[in-house]
């Protein structure tokens, strides 16, 4: 097994010697640098797994060299060291990309733990990048993320519909927060109308008397306060796509007018006398049981069949837990960029808790939870104790799940078999296998060497 390479940059020779000696005892390969220029030269010569960087150097500020280190290798973790530590400086260093900040005199046990955590986080990040590549579909500027069979079928359907240039009416069904609007945007983004307008309207958010005006527009003087002519979204979306979200909440009188429009592609502005014709692709979505609404007389049966030509159903997140990990990673990546924060990974126990939560608000709730953590916590990782109270205790705990047989058993054989099964289930991914076994990645490496298991 290759030893991790640590570059120690400090202008005090005794500190460098003390650190390199103890890091070597901890099975790490080290190189010394007395100033920032030597550090950069060492990194150009051979990439490092981690950098220990003093804040004050003879040839400049450690903060400036931190920036240059990150330009050379954005993935390398950097732990800053100083005898002049201040809270403001620590926060600035972390925001600039440092993994952590240590004050001198350095406590060796704390440093070793930080290095191990940083190396593990880097490996998690590398594994996650490979993992993410197989869990996303890109439709122009729209990204679908997940690895469930249901999401794969939806992505395949979007691709096939777009390839045929179809303008078939699509009804996207699913609970609130599952991403129905995202699916609609993906259909538009992949189709032949992607360069044309995409207009979206939520039927729930509009008062009944304004739905018709919002969709079809109105003429000046059509009603009180209608002082000017207004084009409706249907007209604006000509040659493009119109998405009617929560179609199940559309008022009953408006349902008849929508049905007429779908059959003829013609409409009149409110207060108008002239029929107008447009060419639009109509996509709709609902979280309601429309069959039940039809049975109760709340939704027109003929309109339902007209809209439901191509149904797309998004299962709730609790029914596709395999999508939680890639979705969470995607949200953290996106939010970190939007918030101007360094990239973060999700600690294994935090991910376990996310995967065992029921998610009544689906993907939208998952995104909101992670955004709250990123806003409130200044850390290099999303950890279990950062999550709200309802997530505490959800991660599987080590317990007495097995009873020792009276005749006993060979522990090493059992351990070897469980490790092999975990590697098979994780498709060879050691980080995921370690999480399945409740081990750290370093401990799993030790066991693999011990039993001669080669993956």
N, C-alpha and C positions, 0 to 999 in steps of 0.2 A: 504494500500500500504506500502511495506517495505521501511524504510528509508535507503539510501545508507550509508555504513559504511566507515568512513574516519579515517585512522590512521595518527596522526600528530607526526612526529619525529623531535624534536629540543631540543638542550641542554639548551635553555633559557626558564625558567619556565613561565615568563610573556608572552612571545610570544605564548607558548602552550596554556595558559589560554585564551589569547585574541582570538586565532584562534578557539579553541573549543567552546567558547561562541558564536561567530558570526556564526559559521557553524551550531550550534544547532538552532540558530534563522532562518537559511535558511533551516530548516527541514532535517538536516543531523545528523547521529549518529556518534559520534567521540570517539577515544581512544588515549590517550597520550603515548608517548615513549620518554624518555630523552636521549637514546643512541641507537646505532644500534643493540646491542644484545637484548634489550627490544623490539625493532621493530620486529625483526625476530621471537621472541617468540610469540608476539601478532599475527603475520600472520600465524604461525604454529597452534595456538590455534583456530583461526577463520579467514577465508579468508576475505580480504578487497575489497571494491569496488574501492578505490583510496588511494594512499599514498602521503602525503606531507613530503618531506625528505630534511633536511638541509644538505648542502655540507660538513660542518665541524662539526664533532661529537667527543665526548671525547674518544671514543674507536676506531676511524678510520675515513677514508674518506667516505663521502656520495657516491662517485662514486663506491667504493668497495661494499658498502651495496646495491647500486642500482643493481649491478650484482647479488647479492645473493637474493634480492627480486624477480628479474626476473627468477631466477632458481626455486624459490618456486612457482611462478605463472606468466608465461609469458604474461598473458592477462591483469594483473592489471596495470592501468595507474599510473605513478609516476611523480609528479611535484616537481622539485628540487628548493630549496630556498637557497640563500646565500647573505651575505653582501659584498662578495668579487667577485662579478660577473665579468667575462671576456667573450669576444666573443668566444675565443677558448674553454673555459670550457663549455659554453652553447652548442656549436656545438658537443663537445665530449659527453655531457650528452644525447643529442637527439640521436646521433648515437648509444649510448650504450643502448637505449631503453626508455629514459625518454620521457614523453608526452610533457613537456614544461619546461621552466627554468624561475624562477622569482627572481628578485633582491629585497632585503630589502632596505628601508621599503616597506612592501607589501601594495598595494592598494586593499582594500577589494573587491570593485566592480569588479576589474580585476580578482582577485582570484576566486570569485564566478562564473564568466563567464567561466573561464578556467576549473573549476571543472565540470560545467554543460556540456561543450563541450566534456571533456574527458569521462564523464559517458555516454554521448550520443554516442560517437565514439565506446566505448566498447560494448554498446548494438547493434550498427550497425554491429560490427564485429561478435558478437555472432549470430545475425540474418542472417548475410551473410554466415556464416559457414553452418547453417541449409539450407539456400537457395542454396548454391553451391552443397551440397550433392545430390540434386535432379536434377542438371543441367549438369552433366558430365558423360561421358562414358570412361572407361579406357580399352584400348586395349594394353596390355603389357606396353611399355614405351610411348605409344601415347595416348594423352587425347583429346577427343572431348568435347567442351563446348557449351552449349546453351539449350534453352527450347522450341524452335519453333517446330511445327509439322514436318517441312521439315527436320530438323536435327534429330529428333527422327526416322523418316523413314529411313534416311541414316544409322544411327547407327544400326537399326534393320536389314537392308539389309546386312551390313557388318557381323553381327553376324550370319545370316542365311547362307550366302555364305561360311563363315569359317567353320560352323558346318558340311557342306556337303563336305568339303575338295575340293571345286570346283576350277578349274584353268581357268574358263571361262574368255574371254577377257572383261575387264571393261574399259569403256570410261567415264572419269570424266569431266563434263562440268561446266563452270562457269566463271565469270569475273575474271580478275587479282586480286589477294589478297584475294580471298574467302576461300582459304585453300585446293585447289585441291591436292597439294602434301601431305598434312596431311591426307587426306582421303586415298590416295594411300598407305601411310605408315601404316595406321590403318588396311587396308585390309591385308597387308603382316603380320603385327604384330599379328593379330588374327588367321591367317591361319596356315595350317600344315607345311608351309615352313619358319616359323618365325625364326628358328635357322640357316637358310641358308642366303646367301648374298641378300641384297637389293641394286640394282644399279640404279642410277637415272641420266638421261641426259636431258638437256634442248635443244630442237631442234633449238630454236631461237639463242642460244648463239654460235653455231658452224658455221664456214664457210662451204658453200655447199660441197667443195672438201674434208672436213675432217669428214663429218657425217658418211660415210661408214667405214672409218678407226676406228672411235671412237666406233662404234657399233660392227663391225665384226673383227677388228684388221687388221694387215698387215704383210706380210713376209718381211724379210730383202731384200733391194734393190727394193721393189715394186715401189718406186718413189724417187725423190731426197730427201736426208736427212733421208731416212728410212734405217738406218744403222743396226738396229736390228729388230728381230721379236717382234711384239707387240700383246698381246691378247686383244680382244675387250671386251666391257662390257657384251655383250651377252654370251660370253664364260666364263667370270669371274662369271656371275650370275647363272651358271649351278646349277640346283636343287633349285634355289631361285626365285627371282622376279626382273624383269627389268621394270622400269618406264620411259616412254617416254613422257616428259612434252612438252606442246605446239606442239603436233603432227601435227597440222594444218599448221605449218611453215616448215615441212619437204620438201626438194627439190623433185620435181616430179620424176626425175630418181631414187631416193632412195626409193620412195614409192613402185615401182615395186619390188625391192629387198626385202623390208620389207614384202610385201604381200607373196612372195615366201617363205620366212622364216616362216611366220605364218602358211602357208599351209603344209610345209614339216618338220619344225623344223631343217632344214639344212642350212648351209651357207658356204661361202668360205672367207678366209681372202683375203684382197686386195693383188693381185699378187700371190695368191695361186692357186694350181691346184687340191687340195683334198677337198671334201665335209666333213664337220664336223657336228655332230648332238649334240644338247643340249636339256635339259629339263628345260624350264623356264616358269614362269607365266608372261604374258605380260599385264601391265596396262598402259593406256595412258590418257592424259588430254589435253584439249584445251580451249581457251577463244574465239575461232572463231566460226562462224556459218558454220559448215562443209557442211550442205545441200546446202547453198548458194555457198560455194567453189566448191562443186561437179557440181552445175548447171553452174558455170563459167568455168569449165574445169581445175580448179586449184588443185583439189584433186580427186584422183581416187575413183570412186563410189564403185568398188569391195573391195577396202581397207577399205572404210568407213563402209560398212556392216560387214566386218570381225572384225573390231575393236569395233563396236557398239552393240555387242551381249548383254551386260548388261550396259545400260546407267545409270549414276548417275549424277543428276543435282543439283548443289549447288546454291540456289537463292542468289542474292546480299544482302548485309547486310541491305540495305535500305528497303528491302521487308520482313525482319524478325527482326524488332526492338526489339522484346522480347528477342533476343539473345545478345543484346548490353550490358545489365547490367551484366549477368554472365561472358561474355567474358572479359569485362573491369576488373572485379574483379579477374579473372584468370590471366590476363596479369599483373596486379599490384602485385599480390602475387608472380608470377614467377620472374618478374623483380626485386622486392625487394630482393629476395633471391640471384639472380645473381649479383646484385650491392652491396650486403652486407649491406642492409639497414633494419631498423626495419619495421615490417608490417605496411601498411597504408590502410585506407579505403577511399572511394570516397564520398565526401559531396553530399547530396541530390540534391542541385541546379546544381552541376557539372554533376551529373548523368543525370539530366533532359536535360542539354545541349547536352551531348553525345547522348542521345536517340532521339533528334530532329535534329541531323545533318545528311546529306545525305550520307556520307561516299563513295565518288567515288572510293577511294582506298580500300574499304572493310576492312576486319579484319586486314590486314597488316597495313593500315593507322591508325587504332585504336591503335594497339600496338605501332607504332612509336610515336604517339601523347603522349601516357602515358609514354613511355620511356623518352621523352624529358622533361616532367614535373618532373619525379623522379630525373633526372640528375640535373635539374636547381633549383628546389625548396626544401629548407630544412624546411619541415612542417610535421606534424603528419597526415595530410589528403591531398588528392587531391581536391583542391578547384576550384570554377568556375573561379576566377581571375588568376589561374595558366594556364588555357587553352589558346590556340592561339586566336587572335582577331576574327577569323571567328566563334568562338563558343559563343562569348559574345552576349547576347540578345536572345539566342535560348531557354533558360529556360523559361517556362511559367511565365508570370508576373501577379501579382494581378491587376485586373482592374475592371471596372464597367461592368460586364458581364450580370447582371440581372437588370431589371427595377422594382421598387417597384409598386405593383398593387395599384390602387386607393383606394381599400377597405382595403389595408394592409394585413398582414398575421402574423401567430404565428411563430416568429423567432426560438424559442426553438424547436418546432416540426420539422421545416425544418432542423435545425442543427442536431437533433437526427437522422433523417432519412438519412441525408448525411453521418453521422458517421457510421451508420449501413451498408449502401451501400459500403462505403470504406472498412470496415472490411470484408465484403463478397467478394469484388473484390480482396483483398489482402490475402484471405484464412486465416484470423485471425492474420496475421502478423502486429503488431501494428506499427512498423517502416515504413513499406510500406504504411499502411493506413494513417499514419500521413503525409507522403510525398504526397499522393494523395489529401489530404485536405489542404496542404500548412501550416501545423502546426508543431511545434516541438513535439517530443515524450512526453515530460513532460506535454505540453498543452493538448495533446490527453488524457493522463492518467487522468488529472483533469476533462475533459469533460465526460469521461467514468464513473468516480465516481459521478459526478454531476447528470447524467441522469440514474445512476443505470444500465448501460449497462455492462453485464458480458460476457466475451469472452473466 
